[in-house]
Amino acid sequence: MSRRRLAALALAGVACGDADTGPNTVTSLEFSALPFPAVVAQDTLRDTSGIAAPLRAIAFNSDNEVILDAPVRYAALERVISVDSVTGVVVGGAQTDTAARVVAFIGGLQSAPLRLSVVPRPDAIVPSGPIDTLRYSVTDTTLNVSGDLSVRVVNQASTPNPSVRDWIVTFTLGTPADSTKARLENEAQRRSTVDTTSAGGIAARKIRLFPAGLTSPADSIVVFARARQRGTHIAGSPLRLVLHVRPRVQ
C-alpha cells in the first residue's frame, strides 16, 4: 500500500481492514487544502486569483484510484459560515475575526477538519514598524540576514482599522538583478516569497545579503509587498520597502 494511500486512510479515520474493495466504493477522502485560508465576511470563499472557489475533496477506492463524481458532501462545524453541502460553495457570515472548521464526508466516512477564518474585507496594506539598516560582514555570513520587513493588512473602512488575519501577502525583490545580491527568506532562513498574516495582520520576510553582488559598499535593497482582494490590488499594494545595507565596522 502506497504512502499516499496510508496517509489518506489515516486522514479519513478508517482502517484498511474496514474498507470494501469495489472500484466505486469510497474508502478514503483527501481533503487537505483550502482555496484560501480566509473568507471575507458576507462574501464567497475565493482562491488566490480572486475567483470564487468551492471546497474540493478527492475520493479514492481501495486501489488508490480516484473515483470521479463520487457523492462527496461538505459541512461547517460552526455556524459562522454557510456551506452548500453539494457544491462546496462557502459564504462567510457577518461576524468577523472568527473561524469555522469545514469537513468533507461520504456517508460515515469523514475527513479531518480544516480551519477557515472569517475576516473583515482587506482594503489596505501599510508598513509595520521601522526597517533597521543591515550591517553586513564580508567574512561572517551569519550576520548578513536582516530583521523583518513587515507589513500589515487592514480594513480601513472601520474605526479603529481592524487587522486582517490569514491573508496571503507576496514579497518580491525590486529587480531580477537583485537576486545576485540578495534573496527573500522566512524565519527558518529558507527561501520564501509568500507569507500569511498573523492574528495582528502582520506579514514579513527577511533579506539575506550577498555582499559580493553589491555595486558599492553602501547600498539598498528594494522589496515590494503585494496583497489582493478579489484579484485586485488593495490600497497601498504594491508597497515599496527599502532595506539600507552598510558594511559592519570591524
C-alpha positions as CSV (number, residue, x, y, z in Angstrom):
1,M,0.0,0.0,0.0
2,S,1.4,3.4,-1.0
3,R,2.3,6.1,1.5
4,R,-0.3,8.4,-0.1
5,R,-2.9,5.7,0.4
6,L,-1.9,5.2,4.1
7,A,-2.0,8.9,4.7
8,A,-5.4,9.3,3.1
9,L,-6.8,6.5,5.2
10,A,-5.3,8.0,8.4
11,L,-6.8,11.4,7.4
12,A,-10.2,9.8,6.9
13,G,-10.0,7.9,10.2
14,V,-10.7,4.4,8.8
15,A,-8.6,1.3,8.9
16,C,-7.6,-0.8,5.8
17,G,-9.5,-3.8,7.1
18,D,-12.7,-1.9,7.4
19,A,-12.9,-0.8,3.7
20,D,-14.8,-2.6,0.9
21,T,-12.8,-3.2,-2.2
22,G,-15.2,-2.4,-5.1
23,P,-13.9,0.0,-7.7
24,N,-16.7,2.5,-7.0
25,T,-16.6,2.1,-3.2
26,V,-15.0,5.1,-1.4
27,T,-12.5,4.0,1.2
28,S,-10.7,7.3,1.8
29,L,-11.0,11.1,1.3
30,E,-8.2,13.5,0.5
31,F,-9.2,16.9,1.9
32,S,-6.0,18.7,2.9
33,A,-6.1,22.2,1.5
34,L,-8.5,25.2,1.2
35,P,-8.7,27.5,-1.8
36,F,-7.6,30.3,0.6
37,P,-7.0,30.5,4.3
38,A,-9.7,33.1,4.9
39,V,-13.1,34.2,3.6
40,V,-14.3,37.8,3.8
41,A,-17.4,38.3,5.9
42,Q,-20.6,38.0,3.7
43,D,-18.5,37.1,0.6
44,T,-17.8,33.8,-1.1
45,L,-14.6,31.9,-0.5
46,R,-12.2,32.7,-3.3
47,D,-8.8,31.4,-4.5
48,T,-5.6,33.4,-4.7
49,S,-6.6,34.9,-8.1
50,G,-9.9,36.2,-6.6
51,I,-12.2,33.7,-8.3
52,A,-14.9,32.1,-6.3
53,A,-13.7,28.6,-5.4
54,P,-15.6,25.8,-3.7
55,L,-14.3,23.2,-1.3
56,R,-12.9,20.2,-3.1
57,A,-12.2,16.7,-1.7
58,I,-10.9,13.7,-3.7
59,A,-12.4,10.2,-3.1
60,F,-10.3,7.1,-3.6
61,N,-11.2,3.4,-3.7
62,S,-9.1,0.6,-2.1
63,D,-6.7,0.5,-5.1
64,N,-5.9,4.2,-4.6
65,E,-7.8,5.1,-7.7
66,V,-9.7,8.4,-7.9
67,I,-13.5,7.9,-8.1
68,L,-14.9,10.5,-10.4
69,D,-18.3,12.0,-9.5
70,A,-18.2,10.5,-6.0
71,P,-21.1,11.9,-3.9
72,V,-18.8,14.0,-1.6
73,R,-20.6,16.3,0.8
74,Y,-19.4,19.3,2.8
75,A,-20.3,20.9,6.1
76,A,-19.2,23.5,8.6
77,L,-18.8,22.6,12.2
78,E,-19.6,26.2,13.3
79,R,-22.3,28.5,12.2
80,V,-20.1,31.5,11.4
81,I,-20.1,30.4,7.7
82,S,-22.5,28.7,5.4
83,V,-21.6,25.8,3.2
84,D,-23.6,24.3,0.3
85,S,-23.3,20.6,1.1
86,V,-23.3,19.5,-2.5
87,T,-21.3,22.2,-4.4
88,G,-18.9,23.1,-1.5
89,V,-19.5,26.8,-2.0
90,V,-18.7,28.7,1.2
91,V,-20.1,32.1,2.2
92,G,-18.8,34.0,5.2
93,G,-21.2,35.1,7.9
94,A,-21.5,38.7,9.2
95,Q,-19.3,38.1,12.3
96,T,-15.6,38.8,11.7
97,D,-12.4,37.8,13.5
98,T,-13.7,34.3,14.0
99,A,-13.2,30.9,12.4
100,A,-15.0,27.7,11.4
101,R,-14.0,24.2,10.7
102,V,-15.0,22.5,7.5
103,V,-15.2,18.8,6.7
104,A,-15.8,16.6,3.7
105,F,-17.7,13.4,4.1
106,I,-19.4,10.5,2.3
107,G,-21.8,8.5,4.5
108,G,-20.0,7.7,7.7
109,L,-16.6,8.5,6.2
110,Q,-15.4,12.0,7.2
111,S,-12.2,13.9,6.7
112,A,-10.2,15.7,9.4
113,P,-11.5,19.3,9.7
114,L,-9.7,22.3,8.1
115,R,-9.8,25.7,9.8
116,L,-11.1,28.7,7.8
117,S,-11.0,32.2,9.2
118,V,-13.8,34.8,8.6
119,V,-12.2,38.3,8.3
120,P,-13.2,41.9,7.5
121,R,-12.6,43.0,4.0
122,P,-8.9,43.8,3.4
123,D,-8.7,47.1,1.7
124,A,-5.2,48.4,2.6
125,I,-1.6,47.3,3.2
126,V,0.6,49.5,5.3
127,P,4.1,49.5,6.7
128,S,4.5,47.9,10.1
129,G,7.4,49.3,12.1
130,P,10.8,50.6,11.0
131,I,13.3,48.7,8.9
132,D,16.7,48.5,10.6
133,T,19.8,49.0,8.5
134,L,21.6,45.8,7.8
135,R,25.3,46.0,8.9
136,Y,26.9,43.2,6.9
137,S,30.1,41.3,7.1
138,V,32.2,40.1,4.2
139,T,33.7,37.3,6.4
140,D,30.8,36.1,8.6
141,T,27.8,35.3,6.6
142,T,25.7,34.6,9.7
143,L,25.5,38.4,10.1
144,N,24.1,39.0,6.7
145,V,20.4,38.5,7.4
146,S,18.1,41.4,8.0
147,G,15.4,41.9,10.5
148,D,11.8,41.7,9.4
149,L,10.5,43.7,6.6
150,S,6.9,43.8,7.9
151,V,3.6,45.0,6.6
152,R,0.1,45.0,8.0
153,V,-3.1,44.2,6.1
154,V,-6.1,46.2,7.5
155,N,-9.7,47.2,6.9
156,Q,-9.7,51.0,6.7
157,A,-13.5,51.2,6.3
158,S,-13.9,50.6,10.1
159,T,-12.6,52.6,13.0
160,P,-10.3,51.6,14.5
161,N,-8.8,49.9,11.5
162,P,-9.1,46.2,12.3
163,S,-6.3,43.8,11.2
164,V,-7.0,41.1,8.7
165,R,-5.6,37.8,9.7
166,D,-4.8,34.8,7.5
167,W,-4.4,36.8,4.3
168,I,-1.8,36.0,1.8
169,V,1.0,38.6,1.1
170,T,3.6,38.1,-1.6
171,F,7.1,39.7,-1.5
172,T,9.3,40.3,-4.5
173,L,12.7,41.9,-4.9
174,G,12.7,45.2,-6.8
175,T,14.5,43.9,-9.8
176,P,15.6,40.5,-11.0
177,A,19.2,41.6,-10.9
178,D,18.8,41.9,-7.1
179,S,18.9,38.1,-6.9
180,T,22.7,38.4,-7.3
181,K,23.0,40.3,-4.1
182,A,20.0,39.3,-2.0
183,R,17.2,36.8,-1.6
184,L,14.0,36.7,0.5
185,E,13.8,34.3,3.4
186,N,11.3,33.2,6.1
187,E,12.0,32.8,9.9
188,A,13.6,29.4,9.2
189,Q,16.1,31.1,6.9
190,R,14.7,29.3,3.9
191,R,14.0,30.9,0.5
192,S,10.4,32.2,0.7
193,T,8.4,34.9,-1.0
194,V,4.9,34.3,0.5
195,D,3.6,34.8,4.0
196,T,0.2,34.6,5.6
197,T,-0.8,37.4,8.0
198,S,-0.8,36.7,11.7
199,A,-3.6,37.4,14.2
200,G,-2.4,41.0,14.2
201,G,-2.5,41.3,10.4
202,I,1.3,41.2,10.1
203,A,3.2,39.5,7.3
204,A,7.0,39.7,7.0
205,R,10.1,38.4,5.2
206,K,13.8,38.8,5.8
207,I,16.6,39.6,3.3
208,R,19.8,37.5,3.1
209,L,22.5,39.7,1.6
210,F,25.3,38.5,-0.7
211,P,27.9,41.3,-0.3
212,A,29.8,40.1,-3.4
213,G,26.9,41.2,-5.6
214,L,26.8,44.8,-4.2
215,T,27.8,47.6,-6.6
216,S,29.0,49.8,-3.8
217,P,29.7,49.2,0.0
218,A,26.7,51.3,1.0
219,D,23.7,50.1,-1.0
220,S,19.9,49.4,-0.6
221,I,17.6,46.5,-1.4
222,V,14.1,47.3,-2.6
223,V,11.3,44.8,-1.8
224,F,7.6,45.1,-2.9
225,A,4.8,43.6,-0.8
226,R,1.6,42.8,-2.6
227,A,-1.9,41.9,-1.3
228,R,-5.0,41.4,-3.4
229,Q,-8.7,41.1,-2.7
230,R,-11.0,39.7,-5.5
231,G,-7.9,39.6,-7.7
232,T,-7.3,43.4,-7.4
233,H,-4.5,45.1,-5.5
234,I,-5.7,46.7,-2.3
235,A,-4.8,50.3,-1.4
236,G,-1.0,50.6,-0.9
237,S,-0.2,47.5,-2.9
238,P,2.4,47.0,-4.1
239,L,4.0,48.5,-1.0
240,R,7.7,49.6,-1.5
241,L,10.0,48.6,1.3
242,V,13.7,49.7,1.3
243,L,16.5,48.0,3.3
244,H,19.6,50.0,3.6
245,V,22.9,48.0,3.9
246,R,26.2,49.2,5.2
247,P,29.5,47.4,6.0
248,R,30.0,46.4,9.5
249,V,32.7,48.2,11.4
250,Q,35.2,45.5,12.4
